[in-house]
């Protein structure tokens, strides 16, 4: 497969991970935390294009309104990825 034709799920996950890192910073609060803790890449072989990635993130804040702003900032890039289909699921 030509590199221009591949849809690398890990590249989308990397963009989302960067969004997670930067989402909590603008709040200016020390209580805003956003971290990617798990990145599960499939099929997990060095000679294949990743077709699926599962990210697990932790987003916390003592102010629920601020927390929700951070979640929305992460949700945008997670659902608008050009690399393929994304499912954004909140678990509380």
Secondary structure, DSSP 4 states (H G I P E B T S, - for coil): --GGG---HHHHHHHHHHHHHHHTGGG--TT-EEEEEEEEEES--TTS---EEEEEEEEE-SSHHHHHHHHHHHHHHHHS-TTS--------
